[in-house]
Amino acid sequence: MTLLLRCRQMMTLLIVVAATACFADDANIRTIHAQPSYVVSTKQVELAVTELGGHMAPVTFFRDSDKPVRPYYVSPWQDEKPLAMPAPVLVPLRGDFFCMSFGGNSDEVAGEKHPPHGEIVGAKWKHVGTKKSGDVTTLTMSIDTQVRRGRVTKELSLIEAQNVIYSRHTIDGFAGRVPLGHHATLAMPDKEGSVRLAASPFRFGMTYPGTFSDPKQREYQSLLPGAKWTTLTKVPATWKGEPDADLTKLPARQGYADLIQLVNEPWEKTNGPAWMTATFTEAGYLWFSLKDPAVLSSTVFWIENHGRHGHPWNGRNNCLGLEDVTAHFADGLAASTRENILSKEGIVTSIELKASQPTTVNYIQGAVKIPDGFEMVKTLEFAPGQVTFVSTTGKRVIVSVRHEFLKTGKL
């Protein structure tokens, strides 16, 4: 019996060693654009997530084709000599990252002083594991916070034969209201009007009601503060007599940085998820996001076209944030949890977290190759396990997307 017991103990030890070795292989950490990053991939997609801040980029879609697609932005200072940054989020700044509390957070609230977009975007995440189940591969990371104590778990999943990323963030242990959301940021080409934007139906849009880009900080904005409108094609400009801006055609107005917010119509009214698309006409693809507007009620546009000249921007930044959030613009915890210009319109700008009940945020992003003459998206049609992208010119592209994940959290 003693010999049998020792054999069993030895087998258990070997299993533990093997599992540990497998976990180490799964971690697959590489330094990419100056940041240690965890990497996960399928034949179609490879994505990297920074250990610092959990920023997702670079992402390569259609990696098995002769024209792979890399839509996400990586800040231009990443491969330069490191310098002190005004905020931790700027150190790894790239691609998509989950924010909580979303926004600048300039004011302390009930003893809490959060850094811009929350401590989770500038602190180290831990790799929990990478696993494959059927055709789904999932990278899991987590972070424990200090300003408001709790844990956030990040799950990023890829499905074989799809160019789609399924994100799930689970928020445990937190209590109280908070603005939160995704900060998806795309790299922009230099050619004016070469990216065409389209959004699902929205109640209204509004430009930031205050000074978003402060000339005292060598920053400049071009859209009229606090203007309210109902179409992206006619957004009032700052200067009297200037024509309205058409935000469906970007980049535009070089030398300026602007912020606007769209308030999405509910799922019940549109009979499907809320969506956002950016069609890169000359590159032959579109990027899209899907969400449940009951969880992420708005989309904030950060339109950055060489409009900031202080450190670290130095007038060289050209990117587009399409940020699906529940928040008051990018002002942070104080403005989003108190009465504000949006809450007076009945718009929810923060989410109530309960320590006894986890909160989950499900989100989908992806890329689609488009045919010649597609131009831009007119609408999306949803069927079980698939989405049809319908263009303004009548072109139709059908792709496999398990959009049911937004409600169920399951793949």
Secondary structure as UniProt FT lines:
FT   HELIX           2..27
FT   STRAND          29..32
FT   TURN            33..34
FT   STRAND          35..41
FT   STRAND          46..50
FT   TURN            53..54
FT   STRAND          56..61
FT   TURN            63..64
FT   TURN            76..79
FT   HELIX           88..90
FT   TURN            91..92
FT   STRAND          98..100
FT   TURN            110..111
FT   TURN            116..117
FT   HELIX           119..121
FT   STRAND          126..133
FT   TURN            134..135
FT   STRAND          136..145
FT   TURN            146..149
FT   STRAND          150..159
FT   TURN            160..161
FT   STRAND          164..172
FT   STRAND          176..178
FT   STRAND          180..182
FT   STRAND          184..187
FT   TURN            192..193
FT   STRAND          195..199
FT   STRAND          202..207
FT   HELIX           215..217
FT   TURN            225..226
FT   STRAND          228..229
FT   TURN            232..233
FT   TURN            240..241
FT   TURN            247..248
FT   STRAND          249..250
FT   TURN            254..255
FT   STRAND          256..264
FT   HELIX           267..270
FT   STRAND          274..280
FT   TURN            281..284
FT   STRAND          285..291
FT   TURN            293..295
FT   STRAND          298..305
FT   TURN            311..315
FT   STRAND          318..326
FT   TURN            329..330
FT   HELIX           333..337
FT   TURN            341..342
FT   HELIX           343..345
FT   STRAND          351..354
FT   TURN            355..356
FT   STRAND          359..369
FT   TURN            372..373
FT   STRAND          377..383
FT   TURN            384..385
FT   STRAND          386..391
FT   TURN            392..393
FT   STRAND          396..400
FT   TURN            403..404
FT   HELIX           405..408
//
